[in-house]
Amino acid sequence: MRRSVRSVFFMVVTIISLLMLQSCTKELEALSYKPGTYTAEAQGHNGPVRVEVTCSESKIDSIKVVSHSETEGITDTVFSTIPEEIVKTQSLDVDGVSGATVAGNALIAAVADAVRQAGGDPEKLQGKGHEATGNGTGPEEKMSCDVVVVGAGGAGLAAANAAIEAGYDVVLLEKLSYTGGGFTYVEGVFGVNSPIQKKAGVDLSVETLFKESMDFHHWLPNASLLKAFYNNAGDSITWLMDRGVKFRGVITANPPDGNIAWHLFDGGKAGRLAVKNLTERIEKSPNGTILYETPGKALIIRDGKVCGVSAVKKDGGRLSVEARAVILATGGFSSNQALKEQYLRYPGYLNVGAGGREGDGLKMLSQVHADLVGMSAVLGAGLVMPIPISQQMGPDTRYPDILGAVYNEGLLTLSRQGRRFMNERLPIEYRSNATEQVGGTAFVVFDQKTVDEFIEQGQRFGFGIPRKLPKLQEGIDKALAEKNDWMFSADSLEGLSKQTGMPLENLKKSVADMNGYAAQGQDPEFYMEKKALFSIKEAPYYAVRVVLGMYATVGGSKVTEGLQVIDTDGNVVPGLYAIGLDAGGLYGDTYDMRIANGAASGFSVTSARLAVRDIQRWLKK
């Protein structure tokens, strides 16, 4: 009965997803433009990124990057693939964690400006549309290999490289037109006992990390899996370095007491160079094949053993890839609202991570009745504005510096009822949990004096490194001029109450309490540190509506420490592995950032290597 219920559920999810896709498509088709070619630019890392956008009455026909000053080689993929994806999908939601790449932000911002010039609304171009459009009804092609990997993000790329180096013929299926997924935008990866830590004199042991993690998660994780991850995470840093990936150091994102284990990629280019290196190694190998715009759709199962993947080619034809082992690395389900409704405690998380994470791996795992664990946990992004992340982050965003003010400074945060509900300087994952309890939405309240302080003196905390926010007033004024539903200002608390809907009595009490705490230098309510106590006395008063953001889901299939999939009867599924965000059991109910910064990206690489190691054992090659 349990298996049949699970199967029926996934059928329902598939139907709902198709209906949502049809609805989204109709909305995109309703867009209209004034035909012509429009020129626009936005500030990149080294200078303006200038584009020419040609529109017909109903769609964007072409995008050309006319000029830029970005570093050649590093941004080549950005300037070639993003325009192609925008035209193909008629969507601006193609950049994943766009705040992590300045060049990508600038390109998308420039296209959005051109869309406005053409009379279009860029807000309506935030739909998803990455996947190949073929329906698999064309002629069938067959391939065979030793290992087929589904998903060419960080985990899939690492798995394909490791398998090729182990002497296997590998086929890597990717539903987008480029590799990298969310790994393209991560700033660094977790590691322990790495050569970089040893050189920096970082004294951090696997034992310390393991005990801290298991205590934090109340022993809910798979202890053997977590221990295997930590034992091999340092070697994964070396493995990446040996394959041309460069790091600029190791830090903690949560000073002063966070563990120094976050290895930052060199050059401030996030994971883009790592993706480029790992992709090129596969493409240059005679034993590696990457099939772009070829989504894996179903497992091929014979006699209880997984022996391949059925896919859809770019031209709509069917493809059967026979393989001795299958590795799922599809990146979780943060883009699939139906699955979020099913599994998350709070399904309203705004996805600010990579797009296209539709739970493809989960759908295939349902075929073998995989035991799913940790499905309610997410990699939280904290409280963000309820708009695309590309409009919030980076030096040339639509609303500069607002996120820098409200994100991590400890400003008074109130529920929709106008009541304070947490210590605003808690770690991100704690703040996310607290905000879930009040409905996932809150208001950050501050005054003009605080704005002036951030502009002239800078943040008190920042995200590890405080900085000045010179464009904060500009960002606020722009948001207010647009009369949106998340930025509010008034010369009195009465006016702020009326605009936000927070009850006046509660708002006044919360502000008065905080002013008292700031004056006496202590917070007897939730014990926030003295440095984070801001008074709210100087009009105009501001309120920013914020919502919970998430980078990714982190639950998935129960696996062995060698990443073999385990079914609901507790048996290993022969021939099937789940890695990265398709594997569950690494966390309890909350992803932790203070203990193991970059754990999700670090696990993507380490789990890939562990899976290939187990495949070698299993195939005895």
Residue pairs with C-beta under 8 A, 6 or more apart in sequence:
2 568
3 369
3 568
6 366
6 369
6 568
7 366
9 342
9 366
10 362
10 363
10 366
13 336
13 338
13 339
13 342
13 359
13 363
14 363
16 338
17 336
17 338
17 358
20 337
20 338
24 127
24 128
24 129
27 124
27 127
28 90
28 91
28 124
28 125
28 127
28 129
29 58
31 58
31 59
31 90
31 120
31 121
31 124
31 125
32 57
32 58
32 119
32 120
33 55
33 56
33 57
33 58
33 59
33 60
33 115
33 118
33 119
33 120
34 55
34 118
34 119
35 55
35 56
35 57
36 54
36 55
36 118
37 52
37 53
37 54
37 55
38 52
38 53
38 54
38 55
38 114
38 117
38 118
39 50
39 51
39 52
39 53
39 66
39 114
40 50
40 51
40 53
40 110
40 111
40 113
40 114
40 117
41 48
41 49
41 50
41 51
41 110
41 113
42 48
42 49
42 105
42 106
42 107
42 109
42 110
42 113
42 396
43 49
43 106
43 395
43 396
44 68
44 69
44 70
44 102
44 103
44 106
44 107
44 396
45 70
45 71
45 102
45 103
45 106
45 395
46 68
46 69
46 70
46 71
47 68
47 69
47 70
48 67
48 68
48 69
48 106
49 65
49 67
49 68
49 70
49 103
49 106
49 107
49 110
50 65
50 66
50 67
50 68
50 110
51 63
51 64
51 65
51 66
51 83
51 107
51 110
51 111
51 114
52 63
52 64
52 66
52 114
53 60
53 62
53 63
53 64
53 111
53 114
53 115
53 118
54 60
54 61
54 62
54 63
55 61
55 115
55 118
55 120
59 90
60 86
60 87
60 90
60 111
60 115
61 87
62 83
62 87
63 83
63 86
63 87
63 111
64 83
65 79
65 83
65 107
68 75
68 79
68 103
68 106
70 78
70 79
70 103
74 103
74 267
74 269
74 272
74 273
75 103
77 178
77 180
77 272
77 276
78 101
78 103
78 104
78 107
78 272
79 103
79 107
81 177
81 178
82 94
82 95
82 104
82 107
82 108
83 107
83 111
84 177
85 91
85 94
85 130
85 176
85 177
85 178
86 92
86 94
86 108
86 111
86 125
88 129
88 177
89 127
89 128
89 129
89 130
90 125
90 127
90 129
91 125
91 126
91 127
91 128
91 129
92 108
92 111
92 112
92 122
92 125
92 126
92 388
92 390
93 125
93 126
93 127
93 128
93 129
93 355
93 388
94 108
94 130
94 355
95 101
95 104
95 105
95 108
95 185
95 355
95 390
96 181
96 182
96 184
96 185
96 353
96 354
96 355
97 182
97 185
97 186
97 352
97 353
97 354
97 389
97 551
98 104
98 105
98 108
98 185
98 388
98 389
98 390
98 393
98 394
99 105
99 352
99 389
99 390
99 392
99 393
99 394
99 397
100 185
100 186
100 187
100 270
100 393
101 184
101 185
101 269
101 270
101 272
102 394
102 395
102 396
104 390
105 390
105 393
105 394
105 396
105 397
106 394
106 396
108 390
109 390
109 396
109 397
109 398
111 122
112 122
112 125
112 398
115 121
115 122
115 125
116 122
126 388
128 335
128 355
128 356
128 358
130 175
130 176
130 355
130 356
131 175
131 176
131 295
131 356
131 358
132 175
132 293
132 294
132 295
132 312
132 313
132 314
133 316
134 312
134 313
134 314
134 315
134 316
134 317
135 312
135 316
136 297
136 310
136 312
136 316
136 317
136 318
137 316
137 318
138 313
138 315
138 316
138 317
138 318
139 317
139 318
140 317
140 318
140 319
140 320
141 313
141 317
141 318
141 319
141 320
142 319
142 320
142 321
142 322
143 171
143 319
143 320
143 321
143 322
144 321
144 322
144 323
145 168
145 169
145 170
145 171
145 289
145 321
145 322
145 323
146 163
146 168
146 169
146 170
146 323
146 324
146 325
146 619
147 159
147 160
147 163
147 168
147 169
147 170
147 171
147 323
147 324
147 325
147 326
147 327
147 612
147 615
148 170
148 171
148 172
148 173
148 296
148 308
148 309
148 321
148 323
148 325
148 326
148 327
149 156
149 159
149 160
149 163
149 170
149 171
149 172
149 173
149 326
149 327
149 329
150 156
150 173
150 296
150 309
150 326
150 327
150 328
150 329
150 330
150 360
150 361
150 364
151 173
151 174
151 175
151 181
151 296
151 328
151 329
151 330
151 331
151 360
151 361
151 580
151 582
152 160
152 172
152 173
152 174
152 176
152 179
152 180
152 181
152 279
152 290
152 329
153 179
153 180
153 181
153 182
153 183
153 329
153 331
153 354
153 580
153 604
154 180
154 181
154 182
154 183
154 186
154 271
154 274
154 275
154 580
154 601
154 604
154 605
155 183
155 329
155 331
155 579
155 580
155 581
155 582
155 604
155 605
155 607
155 608
156 172
156 174
156 179
156 181
156 327
156 329
156 579
156 580
156 608
157 172
157 179
157 180
157 183
157 275
157 278
157 279
157 282
157 608
158 278
158 604
158 605
158 608
158 609
159 327
159 329
159 579
159 608
159 609
159 611
159 612
160 170
160 172
160 278
160 282
160 288
160 290
161 243
161 278
161 281
161 282
162 608
162 609
162 612
162 613
163 170
163 327
163 612
163 615
164 170
164 281
164 282
164 285
164 287
164 288
166 612
166 615
166 616
166 621
167 287
167 621
168 287
168 615
168 621
169 287
170 282
170 287
170 288
170 289
171 289
171 291
171 321
171 323
172 282
172 288
172 289
172 290
172 291
173 291
173 294
173 295
173 296
173 309
173 311
173 321
174 290
174 291
174 292
174 293
174 294
175 293
175 294
175 295
175 296
175 356
175 360
176 292
176 293
176 356
177 292
177 293
178 292
179 275
179 278
179 279
179 290
180 271
180 272
180 275
180 279
181 331
181 354
181 356
181 357
182 331
182 353
182 354
182 357
182 551
182 552
183 271
183 274
183 275
183 601
183 604
184 270
184 271
184 272
184 275
184 354
185 270
185 271
185 272
185 354
186 265
186 270
186 271
186 598
186 601
187 262
187 264
187 265
187 270
187 271
187 598
188 247
188 262
188 263
188 264
188 265
188 597
188 598
188 601
189 236
189 237
189 240
189 262
189 263
189 598
189 601
189 602
189 604
189 605
190 233
190 261
190 262
190 263
190 596
190 597
190 598
190 599
190 601
190 602
190 603
191 197
191 233
191 234
191 236
191 237
191 250
191 261
191 263
191 602
192 204
192 205
192 206
192 209
192 230
192 233
192 234
192 261
193 204
193 205
193 206
193 233
193 234
194 233
194 234
194 237
194 238
194 250
194 263
195 234
195 237
195 238
195 241
196 237
196 247
196 249
196 250
196 263
197 204
197 234
197 250
197 260
197 261
200 249
200 250
200 260
202 250
202 260
202 261
204 259
204 260
204 261
206 227
206 230
206 231
208 259
209 230
209 259
209 261
209 595
209 596
210 226
210 227
210 230
212 259
212 595
213 221
213 226
213 230
213 592
213 595
213 596
214 221
214 223
214 226
216 588
216 590
216 592
216 595
217 587
217 588
217 589
217 590
217 592
218 588
220 374
220 587
220 588
220 589
221 374
221 585
221 586
221 587
221 588
222 373
222 558
222 559
222 561
222 585
222 586
224 560
224 561
225 559
225 560
225 561
225 583
225 585
225 586
226 585
226 586
227 561
228 561
228 562
228 610
229 586
229 602
229 603
229 606
229 607
229 610
232 606
232 609
232 610
233 602
233 606
235 609
236 602
236 605
236 606
236 609
237 247
237 263
239 605
239 609
240 247
240 274
240 605
241 247
243 277
243 278
243 281
244 277
245 265
245 273
245 274
245 277
245 278
246 265
246 266
246 267
246 273
247 263
247 264
247 265
247 266
248 264
248 265
248 266
248 267
248 268
249 263
249 264
250 260
250 261
250 262
250 263
250 264
251 260
251 262
251 264
251 464
251 597
252 258
252 259
252 260
252 261
252 262
252 464
252 594
252 597
253 262
253 463
253 464
253 593
253 597
254 427
254 464
254 593
254 594
254 597
255 464
257 594
258 593
258 594
258 595
258 597
259 594
259 595
259 596
259 597
261 596
261 597
261 598
262 597
262 598
263 598
265 271
265 273
265 274
266 273
267 273
271 601
279 290
281 288
282 288
282 289
282 290
283 290
291 311
291 313
291 319
292 314
293 313
293 314
294 311
294 312
294 313
294 314
294 319
295 311
295 312
295 360
296 309
296 310
296 311
296 330
296 360
296 364
297 309
297 310
297 311
297 312
297 360
297 364
298 309
298 310
298 363
298 364
298 367
299 306
299 308
299 309
299 310
299 326
299 364
299 367
299 368
299 576
300 306
300 307
300 308
300 309
300 310
300 320
300 321
300 322
301 307
301 367
301 368
304 574
305 574
305 575
306 326
306 368
306 573
306 574
306 575
306 576
307 322
307 323
307 324
307 326
307 575
308 320
308 321
308 322
308 323
308 326
309 320
309 321
309 323
309 326
309 364
310 318
310 319
310 320
310 321
311 318
311 319
311 320
311 321
312 318
312 319
313 319
323 575
324 575
324 619
325 575
325 576
325 577
325 615
325 618
325 619
326 575
326 576
326 577
327 577
327 578
327 579
327 608
327 611
328 361
328 364
328 365
328 557
328 565
328 576
328 577
328 578
328 579
328 582
329 361
329 578
329 579
329 580
329 582
329 604
329 608
330 357
330 359
330 360
330 361
330 581
330 582
331 354
331 356
331 357
331 361
331 552
331 580
331 581
331 582
332 357
332 359
332 361
332 552
332 553
332 554
332 555
332 556
332 581
332 582
333 339
333 340
333 343
333 357
333 358
333 359
333 362
333 553
334 340
334 349
334 351
334 353
334 354
334 357
334 378
334 550
334 551
334 552
334 553
335 351
335 355
335 356
335 357
335 358
336 357
336 358
336 359
337 347
339 359
339 362
340 347
340 349
340 553
341 347
343 375
343 376
343 553
343 555
344 375
344 376
344 378
344 553
345 376
345 436
345 589
346 436
346 440
346 548
348 440
348 547
348 548
349 378
349 380
349 440
349 548
349 549
349 550
350 384
350 386
350 547
350 548
350 549
350 550
351 357
351 549
351 550
352 381
352 384
352 389
352 549
352 550
352 551
353 379
353 381
353 550
353 551
353 552
354 552
357 552
357 553
357 581
361 556
361 557
361 578
361 582
362 372
362 556
362 582
365 372
365 556
365 557
365 565
365 578
365 582
368 565
368 567
368 573
368 576
369 567
369 568
369 569
370 557
370 558
370 565
370 566
370 567
370 568
370 573
370 578
371 557
371 558
371 566
371 567
371 568
371 570
372 555
372 556
372 557
372 558
372 584
373 555
373 556
373 557
373 558
373 584
373 585
374 554
374 555
374 556
374 584
374 585
374 586
374 587
374 588
374 589
375 553
375 555
375 556
375 584
376 555
376 589
377 553
377 554
377 555
377 587
377 588
377 589
377 590
377 591
378 432
378 550
378 551
378 552
378 553
378 554
378 591
379 550
379 551
379 552
379 553
379 554
379 591
379 600
380 428
380 429
380 432
380 548
380 549
380 550
380 551
380 590
380 591
381 428
381 548
381 549
381 550
381 551
382 407
382 408
382 428
382 431
382 432
382 548
382 549
383 406
383 407
383 413
383 431
383 432
383 435
383 442
383 444
383 546
383 547
383 548
383 549
384 392
384 403
384 407
384 546
384 547
384 548
384 549
385 391
385 392
385 399
385 402
385 403
385 406
385 486
385 544
385 545
385 546
385 547
386 485
386 486
386 545
386 546
386 547
387 398
387 399
387 484
387 486
389 549
390 397
391 397
391 398
391 399
392 398
392 399
392 402
392 403
393 403
397 475
398 478
399 475
399 476
399 478
399 479
399 487
400 471
400 472
400 474
400 475
401 454
401 469
401 470
401 471
401 472
401 474
401 475
402 472
402 475
402 476
402 479
402 487
402 544
404 454
404 459
404 462
404 467
404 469
404 472
405 411
405 446
405 450
405 451
405 454
405 459
405 469
405 472
406 444
406 446
406 544
406 546
407 463
408 425
408 428
408 459
408 461
408 462
408 463
409 454
409 459
409 460
409 461
409 532
409 534
410 424
410 425
410 460
410 461
410 528
410 529
410 531
410 532
410 533
410 534
411 424
411 444
411 445
411 446
411 450
411 534
412 420
412 424
412 444
412 445
412 446
412 510
412 511
412 514
412 534
412 536
413 420
413 421
413 422
413 424
413 442
413 443
413 444
413 445
413 546
414 420
414 421
414 442
414 443
414 444
414 445
414 502
414 506
414 507
414 510
415 421
415 438
415 439
415 442
415 443
416 438
416 439
416 441
416 442
416 443
416 501
416 502
417 438
417 502
417 503
417 506
418 443
418 497
418 502
418 503
418 504
418 505
418 506
418 507
418 509
418 510
419 506
419 510
420 510
420 513
420 514
420 525
420 526
421 434
421 435
421 437
421 438
421 442
422 430
422 431
422 434
422 435
422 526
423 523
423 526
423 527
423 528
424 431
424 528
424 532
425 461
425 528
425 529
425 532
426 434
427 592
427 593
427 594
428 593
429 590
429 591
429 592
429 593
432 548
432 590
433 590
435 441
435 442
435 548
436 548
440 547
440 548
441 545
441 546
441 547
441 548
442 545
442 546
443 500
443 502
443 543
443 544
443 545
443 546
444 543
444 544
444 546
445 496
445 507
445 510
445 511
445 536
445 541
445 542
445 543
446 534
446 536
446 541
446 542
447 535
447 536
447 537
447 538
447 539
447 540
447 541
447 542
448 538
448 539
448 540
448 541
448 542
449 535
449 537
449 538
450 534
450 536
451 472
451 473
451 476
451 542
454 468
454 469
454 472
455 468
455 469
455 470
455 472
455 473
456 468
457 468
458 466
458 467
458 468
458 469
459 466
459 467
459 468
459 469
460 466
460 531
460 532
461 531
461 532
476 487
476 489
476 542
479 486
479 487
480 487
480 488
480 489
485 545
486 544
486 545
486 546
487 542
487 544
487 545
488 496
488 499
488 500
488 542
488 543
488 544
488 545
489 496
489 499
489 540
489 541
489 542
489 543
490 496
490 498
490 499
490 539
490 540
490 541
491 539
491 540
491 541
492 539
492 541
493 504
493 507
493 508
493 511
493 541
494 504
495 541
496 502
496 507
496 541
496 543
497 503
497 504
497 507
499 543
500 507
500 543
500 545
502 543
511 536
513 525
514 533
514 534
514 535
514 536
515 535
515 536
515 537
517 523
517 524
517 525
517 528
517 533
518 533
518 534
518 535
519 535
521 530
521 533
522 530
522 533
523 529
523 530
523 533
551 600
552 581
552 600
553 581
554 581
554 584
554 586
554 587
554 591
554 600
555 584
555 587
556 578
556 581
556 582
556 583
556 584
557 565
557 566
557 578
557 582
557 583
557 584
558 565
558 566
558 584
558 585
559 565
559 566
559 577
559 578
559 583
559 584
559 585
560 566
560 572
560 614
561 610
562 577
562 610
562 611
562 613
562 614
562 617
563 577
563 578
563 579
563 583
563 607
563 610
563 611
563 614
564 572
564 573
564 576
564 577
564 614
564 618
565 572
565 573
565 576
565 577
565 578
566 572
566 573
567 573
577 611
577 614
577 615
579 604
579 607
579 608
579 610
579 611
580 600
580 603
580 604
580 607
580 608
581 600
581 604
583 603
583 607
586 599
586 603
591 599
591 600
592 599
596 602
